[in-house]
Structure formats: structure tokens, C-alpha cells
Amino acid sequence: MSPILQGTELIQFLENNSPEKIKEVLEHVHPADILDALEDYEGNPLLILARIPNDVLVSIIEEAEEEDKNDLLSLLPHEQKKEVISEMASDELADMWEYIDEDEAELLISAMEESKAEELKALLQHDPETAGGIMATEFVSVSDQMSVKQALEYLQKHGDDAESISYLYMLDIEGRVHGVVSLRDIVTSKFDVRLSDLANPNVITVPTDMDQEEVAQVFIKYGFSGVPVVDEAHKMVGIITADDVLDIVVDESTEDIERMSALAHGEREYLESGVLNLAKRRIFWLLFLMISATFTGIIIEKYEVALSSTIILAAFIPVLMDTGGNAGSQSATLVIRGMALGEISMKDFFKVLYIELRVSLLVGGVLAGVNWLRIGLTSMHEDKWLLGFTVSAAMFVTVMIANLVGCVLPLLARRFKMDPAIMASPVITTIVDALALLVYFGIATSLYIK
């Protein structure tokens, strides 16, 4: 068995061997490893690409990120580019198409087979973040009257053209799915068994306009490796596979993390983004949060006299604001995660509110009690027990407010068709900071300041 080739060794192999030897060896090298080697190659990549067979080039380009697919494709001569595109899966082509120059796109479509061009045009009509936008149109449909032997022979002839053969779908005369049989059931059954005896008539499908996050939830719920996509007439028009959903989950998780950290979403990796691009992604939210933080300054200024007469109160402002911000962020994170996984919906609004209210009573009570003892036992202030009670009472109310704000804002965002992640840590912290100060100074004015 030949050793696994990666990195520099793989490039040297491609540079120094015959096309026949390259074709033989690359059949056992994963396209992701070839792509990594090409990205690290400092020479002219065209010299390496010219030595790679077209079928392997297709796999390499499909493995690349959407915005990088066209960069690789653009290195190829026009005739070879047409050949590679003709072999690419329809969903991969659709993902790449937005990065292709309009004139070049028209030229490539005109060079495609008519059926392939029509499939691509149909896919481009769908929102890219829906089931129709991420599906592939290459799937295997079979007759329920086929025997297992006939089905296997059919797969030997047509299986290579499909996006996946994990499931075979049975369609009626109008193209609607009425049964599905898994490849596992086929290969473990006797040759003379009819597919109708193996088929499951309860086929789970998704409509073309279903949001990609909802599609991911279908995969999570049922554990399928593929799901058929149907149009308004329930005609099967494509298939979504688990690897497509994995990409969705990664992209959506990345986008949510960025929004929860007050970052605009970016397509490129950190090291490839450039300083100006990274700054642009951060500056809007930083400006927004800086301006919104003006409210906390106004509140402190309003109570300037109280602070000047009892300066010790200022020492506890950071503790209150940090505790409130952390409590709100925890609540928001759990609610956002619950909504992302389909565990929480708008109908659960009051249930979530009731849960967080009880949680805040428990958490706020413990934090307030410990904080009161801490101040009473460690402070050198003459009214330390009253001071501790003032700060702890404010902390108790702040934690309650923060928890409720943290659970309500993401739910309201979903209600108004916004991404709940927008209402995460930075926004909630800013709101809770202002409310915490109002509570603190309100309690201090009535209980502590004479």
C-alpha cells in the first residue's frame, strides 16, 4: 500500500509523475488534502491543476469554499472549465454562481447541455438559504416493481450521476414521492425481493421554500442522511444530504456567534479578511453600543450629588453592572440555543418567562445574600451592613431584570422576524447596565443616602 501523500510530498508527486500514475494514486487521496496542498503551494497553481484529471478537479473545486470555487475554476482554460462545470453537482454550481462574473456566467451557461443549464437556472430562482437553494437535483428514483437485483443493476449504471444513493425514491406518474427504500435494506435483502416489500410509504419531505435552519432541524430530529425536496405540487425536485446540512450548521453557528459578539457577518476566514474588512465588520456595532452607553453616563450624572456625598457607592457600580450583564447573557444564550434547536417557540413565551422568573429569584437571592455577608465582613465603612444591604438589594432586583430582559428580547426578535442572536450579549448588557444603575441609585437614595 502506498503511503498517504499530503502537503509538500503531494505537490512533489504531482510535479514529477506521469498522468497515468497521478490518476491511479489520486483515486485514494481525499480532495480536501489536495486542496490544502494547493493552498500552501507558492508556485503557479495552474501547473499543478493541469496535471490533475478532470474528475478529481471537480471534487477539489466542490470541496472548496463557495467564494474560492470560482478562483480555482478561473485558472483553467475555457474548454477545460466547461468540461469541469458539466460534471459538477447542481447545488455546488448554484453556490458558486454568485461569485462568477455575469458575462462569464452567461458564456458558461450557453456552453452547458440544455438540461444542465435548465436545472441550474431553476436552482438560482430559489433563495440560497432555503431548501430549494441548497438542494441538488441529481437523485435516484426507482420503480416499486423492481426486484433488489434490478435495483442494484440500475444503480451500477446510474448511481454515479446521483448526489447520494443512500435512499432510493419511488415516484408516481406525476413525480410525487410515495415510497422510499434505503440502500442498506437493498443490499441486505435477497435478489428476488420486490422494492415494494421494502419501501416505507411514510416519506418525510421538505418544501422548496423551507428555511435552511428548519431543514437542519428535520435532519436533527430524524437522523436522516438525505431528505427529498418537493415543490408546491408535491413533486420531487431535489435532495438535500447530511453534508449540506453540516455546512449549514457551521455557517449558522458562526453567524450567530458573530452577532452575539456584536460583529457583522463575514464570508472569509480571519487571516484572509484583511484589516479594513475586519474593522468594517466591527465598527458599526461598536459605535452603536458606545452611543447607547451614553444613557448610563446620563444616569450617573443625574445622581452626581448622591455619589459625591457617599463616594463609597461608586465602588460597587462595576460589580452590579457586571453581574447584571452576565445574568442577562446567560439567560439569552440558553433561550437562543433553545430556539435554534427548535426546543423553544413563540408559543412558549410565558412558559419561558415563568421559568426565568423563578430562576432569577433563586440566583438573585443567593448572590444578594453572599454579597451582603461579603461586604459586612470585609468592608471598613462605618455603615457597612446598611451599605451591604443597599448593594445586595440592588443586585437582587438587577439579576431579576437581567434574566427577564435576557429571555424576552430574543423571543421578541423572533416575533418580528429578526435574528435572535442580535439581541445577545452586547445589546442586553447595554440595556441591563442602564436599568441596574437606575435600580441601584433608586434604592440607595431611599435607604442609604440621608
C-alpha positions as a printed Julia matrix, in Angstrom:
450×3 Matrix{Float64}:
   0.0     0.0     0.0
   1.4     3.42   -0.96
   1.94    5.99    1.81
  -0.6     8.79    2.33
   0.54   11.85    0.41
  -0.08   15.3     1.87
   1.3    18.82    1.67
   4.7    19.22    0.02
   5.04   15.48   -0.7
   1.77   15.54   -2.63
   2.84   18.58   -4.68
   6.19   16.95   -5.49
   4.37   13.79   -6.55
   2.09   15.78   -8.88
   5.07   17.62  -10.37
   7.2    14.55  -11.05
   4.9    11.73  -12.15
   3.1    10.7   -15.31
  -0.63   11.42  -15.8
  -1.37    7.7   -15.55
   0.43    7.36  -12.21
  -1.2    10.56  -10.91
  -4.69    9.32  -11.84
  -4.04    5.98  -10.13
  -2.8     7.48   -6.87
  -5.26   10.4    -6.62
  -8.15    7.94   -6.54
  -7.07    7.25   -2.96
  -6.32   10.84   -1.87
  -9.13   12.91   -0.39
  -9.88   16.11   -2.36
  -9.59   18.13    0.88
  -5.92   17.08    1.18
  -5.24   18.08   -2.42
  -6.95   21.43   -1.82
  -4.83   22.06    1.3
  -1.66   21.29   -0.66
  -2.69   23.69   -3.44
  -3.42   26.48   -0.94
   0.1    26.14    0.52
   1.78   25.89   -2.91
   3.84   29.01   -3.68
   4.29   28.37   -7.38
   1.86   28.73  -10.28
  -1.15   26.56   -9.31
  -2.1    26.13  -12.98
   0.98   23.95  -13.46
  -0.36   21.56  -10.84
  -4.02   21.75  -11.88
  -3.06   20.89  -15.46
  -1.74   17.53  -14.24
  -4.88   16.57  -12.31
  -7.66   14.59  -14.06
 -10.96   16.42  -14.57
 -12.98   14.15  -12.31
 -10.57   14.88   -9.46
 -10.62   18.6   -10.28
 -14.41   18.53   -9.91
 -14.1    17.03   -6.42
 -11.42   19.57   -5.44
 -13.49   22.55   -6.6
 -16.61   21.19   -4.87
 -14.58   20.82   -1.67
 -13.53   24.5    -1.7
 -15.44   27.32   -0.01
 -18.11   28.95   -2.2
 -16.11   32.13   -2.72
 -12.97   30.12   -3.62
 -14.58   27.76   -6.13
 -14.59   30.35   -8.9
 -10.99   31.35   -8.12
  -9.9    27.78   -8.83
 -12.15   27.48  -11.85
 -10.85   30.73  -13.32
  -7.34   29.26  -13.51
  -8.45   26.66  -16.06
  -8.58   27.15  -19.84
 -12.09   27.88  -21.08
 -12.62   24.47  -22.72
 -11.5    22.6   -19.63
 -13.62   24.91  -17.48
 -16.71   23.88  -19.47
 -15.86   20.2   -19.03
 -15.39   20.58  -15.27
 -18.64   22.53  -14.86
 -20.56   19.89  -16.81
 -19.51   17.3   -14.2
 -20.17   19.41  -11.1
 -23.21   18.77   -8.92
 -26.05   21.23   -9.46
 -26.09   22.5    -5.86
 -22.34   23.17   -5.95
 -22.75   25.13   -9.18
 -25.57   27.19   -7.68
 -23.48   28.01   -4.59
 -20.61   29.18   -6.77
 -22.63   31.11   -9.34
 -22.99   34.36   -7.37
 -19.19   34.75   -7.41
 -18.9    34.41  -11.2
 -18.81   37.49  -13.42
 -22.14   37.99  -15.2
 -20.65   37.83  -18.71
 -18.65   34.72  -17.83
 -21.74   33.12  -16.28
 -23.76   33.65  -19.47
 -20.92   32.2   -21.55
 -20.7    29.1   -19.37
 -24.47   28.54  -19.32
 -24.58   28.76  -23.11
 -21.87   26.07  -23.27
 -23.72   23.67  -20.96
 -26.03   20.89  -22.01
 -29.57   22.26  -22.19
 -30.85   20.05  -19.36
 -27.96   21.04  -17.06
 -28.45   24.74  -17.84
 -32.18   24.5   -17.11
 -31.51   22.76  -13.78
 -29.06   25.48  -12.79
 -31.43   28.28  -13.77
 -34.21   26.63  -11.76
 -31.97   26.37   -8.68
 -30.92   30.02   -8.98
 -34.59   31.05   -8.75
 -34.7    29.88   -5.13
 -33.5    31.86   -2.14
 -29.98   30.47   -1.44
 -30.87   29.99    2.24
 -33.9    27.78    1.6
 -34.27   24.07    0.84
 -34.6    24.89   -2.87
 -31.41   26.89   -2.78
 -29.25   24.17   -1.19
 -30.72   21.06   -2.82
 -29.13   19.03   -5.59
 -31.31   17.93   -8.49
 -29.43   14.66   -9.06
 -31.2    11.83   -7.24
 -32.15    8.22   -7.9
 -35.77    7.28   -8.49
 -36.84    3.68   -8.99
 -39.98    1.68   -9.67
 -41.51   -0.16   -6.75
 -41.94   -3.15   -9.09
 -38.17   -3.57   -9.42
 -36.53   -6.5    -7.7
 -33.48   -5.99   -5.49
 -31.29   -7.39   -8.28
 -32.74   -4.98  -10.84
 -32.28   -2.07   -8.45
 -28.6    -2.93   -7.92
 -28.04   -3.21  -11.68
 -29.77    0.14  -12.14
 -27.51    1.73   -9.52
 -24.41    0.36  -11.24
 -25.44    2.22  -14.39
 -26.86    5.45  -12.93
 -25.61    5.73   -9.34
 -22.54    7.82  -10.22
 -24.76   10.62  -11.52
 -26.67   11.0    -8.22
 -25.84   13.27   -5.31
 -26.46   10.35   -2.95
 -27.67    6.76   -3.21
 -28.29    6.22    0.5
 -32.02    6.3    -0.28
 -33.91    5.39   -3.44
 -37.22    7.17   -4.02
 -40.33    5.83   -5.7
 -42.31    8.39   -7.68
 -45.76    8.19   -9.19
 -46.54    9.23  -12.75
 -46.72   12.9   -11.67
 -43.39   12.8    -9.91
 -44.69   12.71   -6.35
 -42.9    10.57   -3.77
 -44.92    7.63   -2.49
 -42.16    5.46   -1.05
 -38.51    5.27   -0.04
 -36.15    2.38    0.47
 -32.68    2.58    1.98
 -29.6     1.15    0.29
 -28.94   -0.8     3.49
 -32.24   -2.66    3.09
 -31.49   -3.37   -0.55
 -28.0    -4.84   -0.07
 -29.12   -6.99    2.85
 -32.15   -8.48    1.03
 -32.44  -11.37   -1.39
 -32.24  -10.63   -5.11
 -35.81  -11.63   -5.88
 -37.47   -9.39   -3.25
 -39.57   -6.55   -4.69
 -38.77   -3.0    -3.65
 -42.44   -2.52   -2.81
 -41.94   -5.04    0.01
 -39.03   -3.0     1.41
 -40.37    0.51    0.87
 -41.51    2.87    3.6
 -44.61    4.77    2.37
 -44.26    7.46    5.07
 -41.72    9.69    3.36
 -40.52   12.81    5.17
 -40.11   15.67    2.69
 -39.34   19.38    2.9
 -40.81   22.15    0.68
 -38.53   24.23   -1.53
 -39.24   27.41    0.48
 -38.36   25.95    3.9
 -35.6    27.95    5.62
 -32.28   26.11    5.79
 -32.24   26.23    9.6
 -35.59   24.43    9.66
 -34.18   21.89    7.21
 -31.33   21.26    9.63
 -33.89   20.65   12.39
 -35.52   17.94   10.23
 -32.17   16.15    9.94
 -31.53   16.5    13.67
 -34.99   15.17   14.52
 -34.98   12.14   12.22
 -31.26   11.4    11.82
 -31.55   11.0     8.04
 -28.58   11.16    5.67
 -30.81   12.6     2.95
 -34.22   14.27    2.6
 -36.23   14.81   -0.62
 -37.33   18.33   -1.58
 -40.78   18.88   -3.13
 -42.39   21.8    -4.93
 -45.87   23.27   -4.37
 -47.45   20.37   -6.28
 -45.53   17.9    -4.03
 -43.42   16.83   -6.99
 -39.9    15.76   -6.0
 -37.42   18.25   -7.43
 -34.23   17.54   -5.49
 -32.45   16.11   -2.5
 -30.56   17.55    0.46
 -27.84   15.45    2.06
 -26.33   15.45    5.53
 -23.08   17.07    4.36
 -25.11   20.03    3.07
 -26.74   20.35    6.49
 -23.37   20.16    8.25
 -22.23   23.17    6.23
 -25.45   24.98    7.17
 -24.99   24.26   10.88
 -21.39   25.52   10.77
 -22.36   28.67    8.85
 -25.38   29.45   11.03
 -23.44   28.81   14.25
 -20.62   31.06   13.06
 -23.09   33.79   12.11
 -24.86   33.54   15.49
 -21.56   33.69   17.39
 -20.54   36.78   15.41
 -23.85   38.51   16.06
 -23.79   37.57   19.74
 -20.39   39.27   19.89
 -21.62   42.36   18.01
 -19.81   41.53   14.78
 -21.16   41.86   11.26
 -21.13   38.54    9.42
 -18.14   37.92    7.15
 -17.71   35.25    4.49
 -13.92   34.93    4.52
 -11.69   33.39    7.17
  -9.99   35.67    9.7
  -6.49   35.55    8.16
  -7.89   36.21    4.67
 -10.21   39.07    5.62
  -7.78   42.0     5.7
  -7.54   44.77    8.29
 -10.02   47.12    6.59
 -12.65   44.37    6.22
 -12.28   43.29    9.85
 -12.59   46.9    11.01
 -15.73   47.43    8.92
 -17.33   44.35   10.47
 -16.76   45.71   13.99
 -17.16   49.46   13.79
 -20.96   49.73   13.35
 -21.85   47.79   16.48
 -19.07   49.42   18.49
 -20.39   52.84   17.53
 -23.96   51.78   18.32
 -23.01   50.37   21.72
 -20.81   53.36   22.54
 -23.63   55.8    21.78
 -26.22   53.69   23.62
 -23.89   53.55   26.64
 -24.41   57.31   26.88
 -27.57   56.53   28.85
 -25.5    55.04   31.69
 -23.44   58.22   31.77
 -26.6    60.34   31.95
 -27.9    58.26   34.87
 -24.62   58.58   36.79
 -24.57   62.31   36.1
 -28.14   62.62   37.41
 -27.06   61.11   40.72
 -23.79   63.04   40.86
 -24.75   64.77   44.12
 -25.57   61.48   45.81
 -22.3    59.97   44.67
 -20.24   62.94   45.83
 -21.78   62.78   49.31
 -21.31   59.0    49.61
 -18.43   58.14   47.29
 -18.3    54.52   48.51
 -21.4    53.81   46.37
 -19.34   54.26   43.21
 -17.09   51.33   44.18
 -19.94   48.86   43.71
 -21.17   50.07   40.3
 -18.87   47.7    38.31
 -19.97   44.69   40.39
 -23.65   45.4    39.79
 -23.24   46.09   36.08
 -21.06   43.01   35.5
 -23.39   40.72   37.46
 -26.45   42.03   35.65
 -24.79   41.75   32.23
 -23.59   38.22   32.94
 -27.01   37.1    34.18
 -28.75   38.56   31.13
 -26.24   36.96   28.76
 -26.7    33.54   30.38
 -30.47   33.77   30.03
 -30.25   34.97   26.42
 -27.75   32.26   25.46
 -29.98   29.47   26.74
 -33.09   30.89   25.07
 -31.29   31.5    21.74
 -29.88   27.97   21.82
 -33.33   26.59   22.59
 -34.84   28.44   19.64
 -32.0    27.35   17.33
 -32.62   23.7    18.23
 -36.38   24.04   17.92
 -36.94   23.48   21.65
 -38.49   26.93   22.2
 -41.03   28.77   20.05
 -43.17   31.89   20.44
 -45.99   29.83   21.96
 -43.64   29.13   24.88
 -43.22   32.85   25.65
 -45.0    32.89   29.01
 -43.63   29.49   29.99
 -40.06   30.73   29.42
 -40.87   33.96   31.29
 -42.19   31.99   34.29
 -39.12   29.72   34.33
 -36.68   32.63   34.18
 -38.6    34.49   36.89
 -38.2    31.57   39.28
 -34.57   31.07   38.3
 -33.83   34.76   38.89
 -35.43   34.6    42.35
 -33.15   31.71   43.32
 -29.97   33.03   41.69
 -30.59   36.63   42.73
 -31.31   35.59   46.32
 -28.09   33.57   46.62
 -25.95   36.3    45.02
 -27.52   39.04   47.15
 -27.1    37.04   50.37
 -23.46   36.19   49.73
 -22.72   39.76   48.65
 -24.32   41.19   51.83
 -22.17   38.93   54.01
 -19.06   39.75   51.98
 -19.49   43.5    52.39
 -20.47   43.19   56.05
 -17.43   41.06   56.89
 -14.78   42.79   54.77
 -15.79   46.46   54.43
 -14.23   49.11   56.69
 -17.12   51.52   56.16
 -18.91   52.62   59.33
 -22.38   51.66   57.98
 -21.14   48.52   56.26
 -24.21   46.36   56.99
 -26.58   49.0    55.63
 -24.24   49.54   52.69
 -24.2    45.78   52.07
 -27.98   45.61   52.2
 -28.27   48.53   49.74
 -25.92   46.95   47.22
 -27.37   43.44   47.68
 -30.96   44.62   47.3
 -29.98   46.36   44.07
 -28.18   43.2    42.93
 -31.25   41.04   43.62
 -33.52   43.3    41.57
 -30.88   43.7    38.83
 -30.49   39.94   38.39
 -34.26   39.55   38.11
 -34.48   42.3    35.49
 -31.45   40.96   33.6
 -32.84   37.42   33.41
 -36.2    38.63   32.18
 -34.65   41.01   29.62
 -32.31   38.22   28.5
 -35.16   35.81   27.76
 -37.7    38.31   26.41
 -35.57   40.18   23.83
 -34.55   37.11   21.75
 -38.18   35.94   21.71
 -39.37   39.38   20.62
 -36.69   39.41   17.92
 -38.04   36.13   16.55
 -41.57   37.54   16.72
 -40.57   40.46   14.5
 -38.63   38.25   12.03
 -35.21   39.29   13.3
 -32.28   37.04   14.17
 -32.47   36.42   17.96
 -28.65   36.39   18.11
 -28.71   40.15   17.51
 -30.24   40.53   20.97
 -27.39   38.71   22.67
 -24.6    39.81   24.99
 -23.64   43.36   23.9
 -27.19   44.68   23.39
 -28.56   43.05   26.53
 -25.58   44.2    28.6
 -26.11   47.8    27.48
 -29.81   47.71   28.42
 -29.2    45.95   31.73
 -26.4    48.36   32.67
 -28.75   51.32   32.44
 -31.52   49.55   34.35
 -29.06   48.36   37.03
 -27.91   51.92   37.68
 -31.49   53.18   37.96
 -32.32   50.44   40.45
 -29.12   50.96   42.43
 -29.42   54.7    42.8
 -33.13   54.44   43.44
 -32.59   52.04   46.34
 -29.54   53.92   47.62
 -31.44   57.22   47.61
 -34.32   55.79   49.63
 -32.37   53.55   52.05
 -28.85   54.79   52.4
 -28.37   58.43   51.49
 -29.66   60.7    54.23
